[in-house]
Amino acid sequence: MGALDGFRAPAPSGQRADVLGGLAAAIVSIGAARRVVVAFDGVDGAGKTVLADELAALIAPFREVHRAGVDGFHHPRAVRYARGRTPETFYRDSYDYAALRRELLTPFRGGQPYRAALHDVERDRPVGEEGLRPAAGPEAALLLDGIFLHRPEVADLWDASLWVEAPFAVSVPRGNARFGPVTAERADPDSALNERYVVAQRRYLAAVRPADHATWVLDNTDLDRPRLTVSR
């Protein structure tokens, strides 16, 4: 398990179990008799990966479910940093959306074997055979988590989407805890260490307003007591 997947939520409380159970039931009901893709969007550290894993476990008894993350479709480091390491390049150059469509979404929807990941961002090398997945069944659901998933290039790719809400004061230290002890500087959203990522994500929030476009909005600030604040 890599650092990007290292955080795990505490055991769900009664409220978390109730809220996630309702979301799982809603996902099970989407697009009966066809394959569907549900996006889990939110800032780094909001808890998207954990939440998608929890929901996958709840959905599995009722519907075939698959998991993937946009982090598996990072560009290689040489591409990501070719124009510098700024908030703008973090937003513009991090992900290979063409590959995401070609290697994951199109074959998944078409009932063909697909790739759940192409690039190992931590080791900066291609993902080999371990990225391959067998064809999904005719009623399967794919839960895809990641950042920037309501940006115009990809917003039309999802059958439904969830915006996972958490303020930067919570998400930044939570996300950085995946990489080791969190110093005061690493916990501060406005510190230089976090500037590239936080500024890019603030620009995304202002420009795209993803919560306004998501099917559901889940406040995941308190992991024991999440709140479903919008359900469209």
Secondary structure, DSSP 4 states (H G I P E B T S, - for coil): --GGG---PPPP-HHHHHHHHHHHHHHHTTTTTS-EEEEEE-STTSSHHHHHHHHHHHHTTTS-EEEEEGGGGBPPHHHHTTT-SSHHHHHHHSB-HHHIIIIIIHHHHTTS-EES-SEETTTTEE--GGGEEPPPPTT-EEEEEESSTTSTTTGGG-SEEEEEE--HHHHHHHHHGGGS---HHHH-TTSGGGHHHHHHHHHHHHHH-GGGT-SEEEE-SSTTS-EEEEE-
